[in-house]
Amino acid sequence: MQQPIIGYHQDEHGDWVADLACGHGQHVRHQPPFINRPWVLTVAGREQHLGTDLNCKKCEEPAAESLPTSG
């Protein structure tokens, strides 16, 4: 589900995490050549991407309480 970025914070390792409107977070790392997001390295770059939609995989996962239980 697409959710806009509303802010950022750094995790315990110093990696940037985008705060999404849904309340979830998603890492926005710059690790070339696999992940190319140089904008995450500067305040101006991060500010420029506020409002950008990211696909929140946590919103697409079924809630734990709705999973079938055995027995």
mmCIF file of the N, C-alpha and C atoms, coordinates in Angstrom:
data_MODEL
# 
_entry.id   MODEL 
# 
loop_
_atom_site.group_PDB 
_atom_site.id 
_atom_site.type_symbol 
_atom_site.label_atom_id 
_atom_site.label_alt_id 
_atom_site.label_comp_id 
_atom_site.label_asym_id 
_atom_site.label_entity_id 
_atom_site.label_seq_id 
_atom_site.pdbx_PDB_ins_code 
_atom_site.Cartn_x 
_atom_site.Cartn_y 
_atom_site.Cartn_z 
_atom_site.occupancy 
_atom_site.B_iso_or_equiv 
_atom_site.pdbx_formal_charge 
_atom_site.auth_seq_id 
_atom_site.auth_comp_id 
_atom_site.auth_asym_id 
_atom_site.auth_atom_id 
_atom_site.pdbx_PDB_model_num 
ATOM 1   N N  . MET A 1 1  ? 0.839  -1.167  0.000  1.00 0.00 ? 1  MET A N  1 
ATOM 2   C CA . MET A 1 1  ? 0.000  0.000   0.000  1.00 0.00 ? 1  MET A CA 1 
ATOM 3   C C  . MET A 1 1  ? 0.893  1.242   0.000  1.00 0.00 ? 1  MET A C  1 
ATOM 4   N N  . GLN A 1 2  ? 0.631  2.152   -0.884 1.00 0.00 ? 2  GLN A N  1 
ATOM 5   C CA . GLN A 1 2  ? 1.427  3.371   -1.001 1.00 0.00 ? 2  GLN A CA 1 
ATOM 6   C C  . GLN A 1 2  ? 1.117  4.324   0.159  1.00 0.00 ? 2  GLN A C  1 
ATOM 7   N N  . GLN A 1 3  ? 2.169  4.789   0.829  1.00 0.00 ? 3  GLN A N  1 
ATOM 8   C CA . GLN A 1 3  ? 2.035  5.708   1.961  1.00 0.00 ? 3  GLN A CA 1 
ATOM 9   C C  . GLN A 1 3  ? 3.062  6.827   1.816  1.00 0.00 ? 3  GLN A C  1 
ATOM 10  N N  . PRO A 1 4  ? 2.668  8.084   2.080  1.00 0.00 ? 4  PRO A N  1 
ATOM 11  C CA . PRO A 1 4  ? 3.621  9.186   1.964  1.00 0.00 ? 4  PRO A CA 1 
ATOM 12  C C  . PRO A 1 4  ? 4.604  9.240   3.139  1.00 0.00 ? 4  PRO A C  1 
ATOM 13  N N  . ILE A 1 5  ? 5.812  9.706   2.844  1.00 0.00 ? 5  ILE A N  1 
ATOM 14  C CA . ILE A 1 5  ? 6.820  9.946   3.877  1.00 0.00 ? 5  ILE A CA 1 
ATOM 15  C C  . ILE A 1 5  ? 6.432  11.224  4.614  1.00 0.00 ? 5  ILE A C  1 
ATOM 16  N N  . ILE A 1 6  ? 6.379  11.150  5.955  1.00 0.00 ? 6  ILE A N  1 
ATOM 17  C CA . ILE A 1 6  ? 6.041  12.337  6.748  1.00 0.00 ? 6  ILE A CA 1 
ATOM 18  C C  . ILE A 1 6  ? 7.203  12.797  7.625  1.00 0.00 ? 6  ILE A C  1 
ATOM 19  N N  . GLY A 1 7  ? 8.276  12.027  7.670  1.00 0.00 ? 7  GLY A N  1 
ATOM 20  C CA . GLY A 1 7  ? 9.437  12.389  8.471  1.00 0.00 ? 7  GLY A CA 1 
ATOM 21  C C  . GLY A 1 7  ? 10.491 11.301  8.382  1.00 0.00 ? 7  GLY A C  1 
ATOM 22  N N  . TYR A 1 8  ? 11.562 11.474  9.153  1.00 0.00 ? 8  TYR A N  1 
ATOM 23  C CA . TYR A 1 8  ? 12.673 10.521  9.157  1.00 0.00 ? 8  TYR A CA 1 
ATOM 24  C C  . TYR A 1 8  ? 13.234 10.405  10.565 1.00 0.00 ? 8  TYR A C  1 
ATOM 25  N N  . HIS A 1 9  ? 13.850 9.283   10.834 1.00 0.00 ? 9  HIS A N  1 
ATOM 26  C CA . HIS A 1 9  ? 14.655 9.124   12.034 1.00 0.00 ? 9  HIS A CA 1 
ATOM 27  C C  . HIS A 1 9  ? 15.764 8.121   11.720 1.00 0.00 ? 9  HIS A C  1 
ATOM 28  N N  . GLN A 1 10 ? 16.763 8.072   12.596 1.00 0.00 ? 10 GLN A N  1 
ATOM 29  C CA . GLN A 1 10 ? 17.844 7.109   12.418 1.00 0.00 ? 10 GLN A CA 1 
ATOM 30  C C  . GLN A 1 10 ? 17.667 5.961   13.401 1.00 0.00 ? 10 GLN A C  1 
ATOM 31  N N  . ASP A 1 11 ? 17.937 4.741   12.920 1.00 0.00 ? 11 ASP A N  1 
ATOM 32  C CA . ASP A 1 11 ? 17.848 3.576   13.795 1.00 0.00 ? 11 ASP A CA 1 
ATOM 33  C C  . ASP A 1 11 ? 19.113 3.471   14.648 1.00 0.00 ? 11 ASP A C  1 
ATOM 34  N N  . GLU A 1 12 ? 19.196 2.405   15.429 1.00 0.00 ? 12 GLU A N  1 
ATOM 35  C CA . GLU A 1 12 ? 20.319 2.226   16.352 1.00 0.00 ? 12 GLU A CA 1 
ATOM 36  C C  . GLU A 1 12 ? 21.661 2.045   15.646 1.00 0.00 ? 12 GLU A C  1 
ATOM 37  N N  . HIS A 1 13 ? 21.635 1.778   14.330 1.00 0.00 ? 13 HIS A N  1 
ATOM 38  C CA . HIS A 1 13 ? 22.869 1.615   13.553 1.00 0.00 ? 13 HIS A CA 1 
ATOM 39  C C  . HIS A 1 13 ? 23.216 2.867   12.749 1.00 0.00 ? 13 HIS A C  1 
ATOM 40  N N  . GLY A 1 14 ? 22.374 3.901   12.850 1.00 0.00 ? 14 GLY A N  1 
ATOM 41  C CA . GLY A 1 14 ? 22.611 5.129   12.104 1.00 0.00 ? 14 GLY A CA 1 
ATOM 42  C C  . GLY A 1 14 ? 22.011 5.138   10.716 1.00 0.00 ? 14 GLY A C  1 
ATOM 43  N N  . ASP A 1 15 ? 21.259 4.090   10.370 1.00 0.00 ? 15 ASP A N  1 
ATOM 44  C CA . ASP A 1 15 ? 20.592 4.048   9.063  1.00 0.00 ? 15 ASP A CA 1 
ATOM 45  C C  . ASP A 1 15 ? 19.315 4.878   9.119  1.00 0.00 ? 15 ASP A C  1 
ATOM 46  N N  . TRP A 1 16 ? 18.991 5.545   8.016  1.00 0.00 ? 16 TRP A N  1 
ATOM 47  C CA . TRP A 1 16 ? 17.802 6.388   7.956  1.00 0.00 ? 16 TRP A CA 1 
ATOM 48  C C  . TRP A 1 16 ? 16.550 5.549   7.731  1.00 0.00 ? 16 TRP A C  1 
ATOM 49  N N  . VAL A 1 17 ? 15.504 5.907   8.448  1.00 0.00 ? 17 VAL A N  1 
ATOM 50  C CA . VAL A 1 17 ? 14.202 5.252   8.355  1.00 0.00 ? 17 VAL A CA 1 
ATOM 51  C C  . VAL A 1 17 ? 13.176 6.323   8.018  1.00 0.00 ? 17 VAL A C  1 
ATOM 52  N N  . ALA A 1 18 ? 12.400 6.091   6.968  1.00 0.00 ? 18 ALA A N  1 
ATOM 53  C CA . ALA A 1 18 ? 11.319 7.009   6.613  1.00 0.00 ? 18 ALA A CA 1 
ATOM 54  C C  . ALA A 1 18 ? 10.121 6.704   7.501  1.00 0.00 ? 18 ALA A C  1 
ATOM 55  N N  . ASP A 1 19 ? 9.561  7.749   8.110  1.00 0.00 ? 19 ASP A N  1 
ATOM 56  C CA . ASP A 1 19 ? 8.331  7.617   8.881  1.00 0.00 ? 19 ASP A CA 1 
ATOM 57  C C  . ASP A 1 19 ? 7.177  7.805   7.908  1.00 0.00 ? 19 ASP A C  1 
ATOM 58  N N  . LEU A 1 20 ? 6.300  6.816   7.823  1.00 0.00 ? 20 LEU A N  1 
ATOM 59  C CA . LEU A 1 20 ? 5.198  6.854   6.870  1.00 0.00 ? 20 LEU A CA 1 
ATOM 60  C C  . LEU A 1 20 ? 3.908  7.294   7.553  1.00 0.00 ? 20 LEU A C  1 
ATOM 61  N N  . ALA A 1 21 ? 2.980  7.832   6.766  1.00 0.00 ? 21 ALA A N  1 
ATOM 62  C CA . ALA A 1 21 ? 1.719  8.350   7.295  1.00 0.00 ? 21 ALA A CA 1 
ATOM 63  C C  . ALA A 1 21 ? 0.912  7.281   8.022  1.00 0.00 ? 21 ALA A C  1 
ATOM 64  N N  . CYS A 1 22 ? 1.102  6.022   7.676  1.00 0.00 ? 22 CYS A N  1 
ATOM 65  C CA . CYS A 1 22 ? 0.363  4.922   8.297  1.00 0.00 ? 22 CYS A CA 1 
ATOM 66  C C  . CYS A 1 22 ? 0.873  4.604   9.701  1.00 0.00 ? 22 CYS A C  1 
ATOM 67  N N  . GLY A 1 23 ? 2.037  5.174   10.066 1.00 0.00 ? 23 GLY A N  1 
ATOM 68  C CA . GLY A 1 23 ? 2.623  4.897   11.370 1.00 0.00 ? 23 GLY A CA 1 
ATOM 69  C C  . GLY A 1 23 ? 3.769  3.904   11.326 1.00 0.00 ? 23 GLY A C  1 
ATOM 70  N N  . HIS A 1 24 ? 3.973  3.271   10.190 1.00 0.00 ? 24 HIS A N  1 
ATOM 71  C CA . HIS A 1 24 ? 5.085  2.339   10.034 1.00 0.00 ? 24 HIS A CA 1 
ATOM 72  C C  . HIS A 1 24 ? 6.342  3.084   9.601  1.00 0.00 ? 24 HIS A C  1 
ATOM 73  N N  . GLY A 1 25 ? 7.476  2.405   9.676  1.00 0.00 ? 25 GLY A N  1 
ATOM 74  C CA . GLY A 1 25 ? 8.741  2.951   9.211  1.00 0.00 ? 25 GLY A CA 1 
ATOM 75  C C  . GLY A 1 25 ? 9.325  2.053   8.137  1.00 0.00 ? 25 GLY A C  1 
ATOM 76  N N  . GLN A 1 26 ? 10.120 2.657   7.264  1.00 0.00 ? 26 GLN A N  1 
ATOM 77  C CA . GLN A 1 26 ? 10.782 1.875   6.213  1.00 0.00 ? 26 GLN A CA 1 
ATOM 78  C C  . GLN A 1 26 ? 12.183 2.426   6.011  1.00 0.00 ? 26 GLN A C  1 
ATOM 79  N N  . HIS A 1 27 ? 13.190 1.529   6.042  1.00 0.00 ? 27 HIS A N  1 
ATOM 80  C CA . HIS A 1 27 ? 14.564 1.967   5.811  1.00 0.00 ? 27 HIS A CA 1 
ATOM 81  C C  . HIS A 1 27 ? 14.703 2.567   4.416  1.00 0.00 ? 27 HIS A C  1 
ATOM 82  N N  . VAL A 1 28 ? 15.451 3.647   4.336  1.00 0.00 ? 28 VAL A N  1 
ATOM 83  C CA . VAL A 1 28 ? 15.763 4.293   3.051  1.00 0.00 ? 28 VAL A CA 1 
ATOM 84  C C  . VAL A 1 28 ? 17.281 4.433   2.978  1.00 0.00 ? 28 VAL A C  1 
ATOM 85  N N  . ARG A 1 29 ? 17.931 3.319   2.730  1.00 0.00 ? 29 ARG A N  1 
ATOM 86  C CA . ARG A 1 29 ? 19.393 3.265   2.721  1.00 0.00 ? 29 ARG A CA 1 
ATOM 87  C C  . ARG A 1 29 ? 19.955 3.643   1.357  1.00 0.00 ? 29 ARG A C  1 
ATOM 88  N N  . HIS A 1 30 ? 21.187 4.123   1.386  1.00 0.00 ? 30 HIS A N  1 
ATOM 89  C CA . HIS A 1 30 ? 21.957 4.365   0.167  1.00 0.00 ? 30 HIS A CA 1 
ATOM 90  C C  . HIS A 1 30 ? 23.138 3.407   0.211  1.00 0.00 ? 30 HIS A C  1 
ATOM 91  N N  . GLN A 1 31 ? 23.030 2.293   -0.533 1.00 0.00 ? 31 GLN A N  1 
ATOM 92  C CA . GLN A 1 31 ? 24.082 1.276   -0.557 1.00 0.00 ? 31 GLN A CA 1 
ATOM 93  C C  . GLN A 1 31 ? 24.343 0.848   -1.994 1.00 0.00 ? 31 GLN A C  1 
ATOM 94  N N  . PRO A 1 32 ? 25.008 1.725   -2.781 1.00 0.00 ? 32 PRO A N  1 
ATOM 95  C CA . PRO A 1 32 ? 25.289 1.366   -4.176 1.00 0.00 ? 32 PRO A CA 1 
ATOM 96  C C  . PRO A 1 32 ? 26.132 0.100   -4.244 1.00 0.00 ? 32 PRO A C  1 
ATOM 97  N N  . PRO A 1 33 ? 26.033 -0.701  -5.258 1.00 0.00 ? 33 PRO A N  1 
ATOM 98  C CA . PRO A 1 33 ? 25.170 -0.523  -6.426 1.00 0.00 ? 33 PRO A CA 1 
ATOM 99  C C  . PRO A 1 33 ? 23.776 -1.114  -6.237 1.00 0.00 ? 33 PRO A C  1 
ATOM 100 N N  . PHE A 1 34 ? 23.493 -1.674  -5.081 1.00 0.00 ? 34 PHE A N  1 
ATOM 101 C CA . PHE A 1 34 ? 22.218 -2.359  -4.877 1.00 0.00 ? 34 PHE A CA 1 
ATOM 102 C C  . PHE A 1 34 ? 21.066 -1.387  -4.649 1.00 0.00 ? 34 PHE A C  1 
ATOM 103 N N  . ILE A 1 35 ? 21.281 -0.401  -3.819 1.00 0.00 ? 35 ILE A N  1 
ATOM 104 C CA . ILE A 1 35 ? 20.252 0.601   -3.516 1.00 0.00 ? 35 ILE A CA 1 
ATOM 105 C C  . ILE A 1 35 ? 20.880 1.968   -3.749 1.00 0.00 ? 35 ILE A C  1 
ATOM 106 N N  . ASN A 1 36 ? 20.325 2.721   -4.683 1.00 0.00 ? 36 ASN A N  1 
ATOM 107 C CA . ASN A 1 36 ? 20.902 4.011   -5.050 1.00 0.00 ? 36 ASN A CA 1 
ATOM 108 C C  . ASN A 1 36 ? 19.956 5.137   -4.634 1.00 0.00 ? 36 ASN A C  1 
ATOM 109 N N  . ARG A 1 37 ? 20.152 5.626   -3.422 1.00 0.00 ? 37 ARG A N  1 
ATOM 110 C CA . ARG A 1 37 ? 19.346 6.724   -2.889 1.00 0.00 ? 37 ARG A CA 1 
ATOM 111 C C  . ARG A 1 37 ? 20.269 7.790   -2.293 1.00 0.00 ? 37 ARG A C  1 
ATOM 112 N N  . PRO A 1 38 ? 21.038 8.485   -3.113 1.00 0.00 ? 38 PRO A N  1 
ATOM 113 C CA . PRO A 1 38 ? 21.957 9.488   -2.570 1.00 0.00 ? 38 PRO A CA 1 
ATOM 114 C C  . PRO A 1 38 ? 21.237 10.623  -1.845 1.00 0.00 ? 38 PRO A C  1 
ATOM 115 N N  . TRP A 1 39 ? 19.961 10.830  -2.143 1.00 0.00 ? 39 TRP A N  1 
ATOM 116 C CA . TRP A 1 39 ? 19.198 11.904  -1.503 1.00 0.00 ? 39 TRP A CA 1 
ATOM 117 C C  . TRP A 1 39 ? 19.059 11.710  0.004  1.00 0.00 ? 39 TRP A C  1 
ATOM 118 N N  . VAL A 1 40 ? 19.204 10.486  0.481  1.00 0.00 ? 40 VAL A N  1 
ATOM 119 C CA . VAL A 1 40 ? 19.023 10.231  1.907  1.00 0.00 ? 40 VAL A CA 1 
ATOM 120 C C  . VAL A 1 40 ? 20.209 10.740  2.738  1.00 0.00 ? 40 VAL A C  1 
ATOM 121 N N  . LEU A 1 41 ? 21.313 11.048  2.089  1.00 0.00 ? 41 LEU A N  1 
ATOM 122 C CA . LEU A 1 41 ? 22.532 11.441  2.795  1.00 0.00 ? 41 LEU A CA 1 
ATOM 123 C C  . LEU A 1 41 ? 22.532 12.883  3.282  1.00 0.00 ? 41 LEU A C  1 
ATOM 124 N N  . THR A 1 42 ? 21.634 13.730  2.748  1.00 0.00 ? 42 THR A N  1 
ATOM 125 C CA . THR A 1 42 ? 21.624 15.143  3.140  1.00 0.00 ? 42 THR A CA 1 
ATOM 126 C C  . THR A 1 42 ? 20.253 15.550  3.670  1.00 0.00 ? 42 THR A C  1 
ATOM 127 N N  . VAL A 1 43 ? 20.248 16.555  4.523  1.00 0.00 ? 43 VAL A N  1 
ATOM 128 C CA . VAL A 1 43 ? 18.988 17.095  5.048  1.00 0.00 ? 43 VAL A CA 1 
ATOM 129 C C  . VAL A 1 43 ? 18.129 17.593  3.896  1.00 0.00 ? 43 VAL A C  1 
ATOM 130 N N  . ALA A 1 44 ? 18.728 18.336  2.972  1.00 0.00 ? 44 ALA A N  1 
ATOM 131 C CA . ALA A 1 44 ? 17.974 18.874  1.832  1.00 0.00 ? 44 ALA A CA 1 
ATOM 132 C C  . ALA A 1 44 ? 17.372 17.755  0.989  1.00 0.00 ? 44 ALA A C  1 
ATOM 133 N N  . GLY A 1 45 ? 18.116 16.695  0.778  1.00 0.00 ? 45 GLY A N  1 
ATOM 134 C CA . GLY A 1 45 ? 17.612 15.563  -0.001 1.00 0.00 ? 45 GLY A CA 1 
ATOM 135 C C  . GLY A 1 45 ? 16.437 14.889  0.676  1.00 0.00 ? 45 GLY A C  1 
ATOM 136 N N  . ARG A 1 46 ? 16.552 14.684  1.988  1.00 0.00 ? 46 ARG A N  1 
ATOM 137 C CA . ARG A 1 46 ? 15.447 14.059  2.719  1.00 0.00 ? 46 ARG A CA 1 
ATOM 138 C C  . ARG A 1 46 ? 14.220 14.963  2.709  1.00 0.00 ? 46 ARG A C  1 
ATOM 139 N N  . GLU A 1 47 ? 14.423 16.265  2.924  1.00 0.00 ? 47 GLU A N  1 
ATOM 140 C CA . GLU A 1 47 ? 13.292 17.199  2.915  1.00 0.00 ? 47 GLU A CA 1 
ATOM 141 C C  . GLU A 1 47 ? 12.597 17.218  1.558  1.00 0.00 ? 47 GLU A C  1 
ATOM 142 N N  . GLN A 1 48 ? 13.366 17.108  0.491  1.00 0.00 ? 48 GLN A N  1 
ATOM 143 C CA . GLN A 1 48 ? 12.806 17.110  -0.861 1.00 0.00 ? 48 GLN A CA 1 
ATOM 144 C C  . GLN A 1 48 ? 11.889 15.908  -1.089 1.00 0.00 ? 48 GLN A C  1 
ATOM 145 N N  . HIS A 1 49 ? 12.118 14.817  -0.371 1.00 0.00 ? 49 HIS A N  1 
ATOM 146 C CA . HIS A 1 49 ? 11.322 13.602  -0.567 1.00 0.00 ? 49 HIS A CA 1 
ATOM 147 C C  . HIS A 1 49 ? 10.173 13.454  0.431  1.00 0.00 ? 49 HIS A C  1 
ATOM 148 N N  . LEU A 1 50 ? 9.980  14.445  1.306  1.00 0.00 ? 50 LEU A N  1 
ATOM 149 C CA . LEU A 1 50 ? 8.792  14.411  2.160  1.00 0.00 ? 50 LEU A CA 1 
ATOM 150 C C  . LEU A 1 50 ? 7.565  14.407  1.256  1.00 0.00 ? 50 LEU A C  1 
ATOM 151 N N  . GLY A 1 51 ? 6.606  13.561  1.554  1.00 0.00 ? 51 GLY A N  1 
ATOM 152 C CA . GLY A 1 51 ? 5.410  13.440  0.726  1.00 0.00 ? 51 GLY A CA 1 
ATOM 153 C C  . GLY A 1 51 ? 5.522  12.401  -0.368 1.00 0.00 ? 51 GLY A C  1 
ATOM 154 N N  . THR A 1 52 ? 6.738  11.913  -0.634 1.00 0.00 ? 52 THR A N  1 
ATOM 155 C CA . THR A 1 52 ? 6.922  10.864  -1.636 1.00 0.00 ? 52 THR A CA 1 
ATOM 156 C C  . THR A 1 52 ? 6.300  9.571   -1.124 1.00 0.00 ? 52 THR A C  1 
ATOM 157 N N  . ASP A 1 53 ? 5.568  8.883   -1.982 1.00 0.00 ? 53 ASP A N  1 
ATOM 158 C CA . ASP A 1 53 ? 4.950  7.617   -1.596 1.00 0.00 ? 53 ASP A CA 1 
ATOM 159 C C  . ASP A 1 53 ? 5.952  6.473   -1.656 1.00 0.00 ? 53 ASP A C  1 
ATOM 160 N N  . LEU A 1 54 ? 5.928  5.648   -0.624 1.00 0.00 ? 54 LEU A N  1 
ATOM 161 C CA . LEU A 1 54 ? 6.676  4.392   -0.597 1.00 0.00 ? 54 LEU A CA 1 
ATOM 162 C C  . LEU A 1 54 ? 5.677  3.262   -0.400 1.00 0.00 ? 54 LEU A C  1 
ATOM 163 N N  . ASN A 1 55 ? 6.021  2.091   -0.891 1.00 0.00 ? 55 ASN A N  1 
ATOM 164 C CA . ASN A 1 55 ? 5.157  0.936   -0.708 1.00 0.00 ? 55 ASN A CA 1 
ATOM 165 C C  . ASN A 1 55 ? 5.380  0.366   0.689  1.00 0.00 ? 55 ASN A C  1 
ATOM 166 N N  . CYS A 1 56 ? 4.362  0.457   1.548  1.00 0.00 ? 56 CYS A N  1 
ATOM 167 C CA . CYS A 1 56 ? 4.463  -0.071  2.909  1.00 0.00 ? 56 CYS A CA 1 
ATOM 168 C C  . CYS A 1 56 ? 4.036  -1.533  2.907  1.00 0.00 ? 56 CYS A C  1 
ATOM 169 N N  . LYS A 1 57 ? 5.024  -2.406  3.019  1.00 0.00 ? 57 LYS A N  1 
ATOM 170 C CA . LYS A 1 57 ? 4.741  -3.841  3.022  1.00 0.00 ? 57 LYS A CA 1 
ATOM 171 C C  . LYS A 1 57 ? 4.044  -4.268  4.310  1.00 0.00 ? 57 LYS A C  1 
ATOM 172 N N  . LYS A 1 58 ? 4.290  -3.545  5.406  1.00 0.00 ? 58 LYS A N  1 
ATOM 173 C CA . LYS A 1 58 ? 3.632  -3.896  6.672  1.00 0.00 ? 58 LYS A CA 1 
ATOM 174 C C  . LYS A 1 58 ? 2.124  -3.678  6.589  1.00 0.00 ? 58 LYS A C  1 
ATOM 175 N N  . CYS A 1 59 ? 1.690  -2.669  5.836  1.00 0.00 ? 59 CYS A N  1 
ATOM 176 C CA . CYS A 1 59 ? 0.253  -2.424  5.671  1.00 0.00 ? 59 CYS A CA 1 
ATOM 177 C C  . CYS A 1 59 ? -0.406 -3.530  4.848  1.00 0.00 ? 59 CYS A C  1 
ATOM 178 N N  . GLU A 1 60 ? 0.372  -4.187  4.005  1.00 0.00 ? 60 GLU A N  1 
ATOM 179 C CA . GLU A 1 60 ? -0.172 -5.239  3.151  1.00 0.00 ? 60 GLU A CA 1 
ATOM 180 C C  . GLU A 1 60 ? -0.194 -6.601  3.833  1.00 0.00 ? 60 GLU A C  1 
ATOM 181 N N  . GLU A 1 61 ? 0.533  -6.738  4.946  1.00 0.00 ? 61 GLU A N  1 
ATOM 182 C CA . GLU A 1 61 ? 0.556  -8.013  5.665  1.00 0.00 ? 61 GLU A CA 1 
ATOM 183 C C  . GLU A 1 61 ? -0.728 -8.164  6.467  1.00 0.00 ? 61 GLU A C  1 
ATOM 184 N N  . PRO A 1 62 ? -1.264 -9.384  6.512  1.00 0.00 ? 62 PRO A N  1 
ATOM 185 C CA . PRO A 1 62 ? -2.442 -9.585  7.363  1.00 0.00 ? 62 PRO A CA 1 
ATOM 186 C C  . PRO A 1 62 ? -2.059 -9.394  8.828  1.00 0.00 ? 62 PRO A C  1 
ATOM 187 N N  . ALA A 1 63 ? -2.958 -8.838  9.587  1.00 0.00 ? 63 ALA A N  1 
ATOM 188 C CA . ALA A 1 63 ? -2.696 -8.631  11.012 1.00 0.00 ? 63 ALA A CA 1 
ATOM 189 C C  . ALA A 1 63 ? -2.520 -9.983  11.697 1.00 0.00 ? 63 ALA A C  1 
ATOM 190 N N  . ALA A 1 64 ? -1.659 -10.029 12.688 1.00 0.00 ? 64 ALA A N  1 
ATOM 191 C CA . ALA A 1 64 ? -1.366 -11.288 13.384 1.00 0.00 ? 64 ALA A CA 1 
ATOM 192 C C  . ALA A 1 64 ? -2.629 -11.903 13.977 1.00 0.00 ? 64 ALA A C  1 
ATOM 193 N N  . GLU A 1 65 ? -3.547 -11.057 14.481 1.00 0.00 ? 65 GLU A N  1 
ATOM 194 C CA . GLU A 1 65 ? -4.744 -11.607 15.096 1.00 0.00 ? 65 GLU A CA 1 
ATOM 195 C C  . GLU A 1 65 ? -5.719 -12.190 14.075 1.00 0.00 ? 65 GLU A C  1 
ATOM 196 N N  . SER A 1 66 ? -5.539 -11.885 12.788 1.00 0.00 ? 66 SER A N  1 
ATOM 197 C CA . SER A 1 66 ? -6.445 -12.435 11.788 1.00 0.00 ? 66 SER A CA 1 
ATOM 198 C C  . SER A 1 66 ? -5.900 -13.709 11.143 1.00 0.00 ? 66 SER A C  1 
ATOM 199 N N  . LEU A 1 67 ? -4.701 -14.116 11.539 1.00 0.00 ? 67 LEU A N  1 
ATOM 200 C CA . LEU A 1 67 ? -4.126 -15.338 10.993 1.00 0.00 ? 67 LEU A CA 1 
ATOM 201 C C  . LEU A 1 67 ? -4.830 -16.551 11.585 1.00 0.00 ? 67 LEU A C  1 
ATOM 202 N N  . PRO A 1 68 ? -5.046 -17.562 10.766 1.00 0.00 ? 68 PRO A N  1 
ATOM 203 C CA . PRO A 1 68 ? -5.696 -18.766 11.305 1.00 0.00 ? 68 PRO A CA 1 
ATOM 204 C C  . PRO A 1 68 ? -4.804 -19.457 12.328 1.00 0.00 ? 68 PRO A C  1 
ATOM 205 N N  . THR A 1 69 ? -5.422 -20.014 13.330 1.00 0.00 ? 69 THR A N  1 
ATOM 206 C CA . THR A 1 69 ? -4.668 -20.743 14.343 1.00 0.00 ? 69 THR A CA 1 
ATOM 207 C C  . THR A 1 69 ? -4.979 -22.221 14.217 1.00 0.00 ? 69 THR A C  1 
ATOM 208 N N  . SER A 1 70 ? -4.026 -23.035 14.589 1.00 0.00 ? 70 SER A N  1 
ATOM 209 C CA . SER A 1 70 ? -4.251 -24.480 14.508 1.00 0.00 ? 70 SER A CA 1 
ATOM 210 C C  . SER A 1 70 ? -4.771 -24.982 15.846 1.00 0.00 ? 70 SER A C  1 
ATOM 211 N N  . GLY A 1 71 ? -5.681 -25.916 15.752 1.00 0.00 ? 71 GLY A N  1 
ATOM 212 C CA . GLY A 1 71 ? -6.103 -26.624 16.916 1.00 0.00 ? 71 GLY A CA 1 
ATOM 213 C C  . GLY A 1 71 ? -7.204 -26.062 17.647 1.00 0.00 ? 71 GLY A C  1 
# 
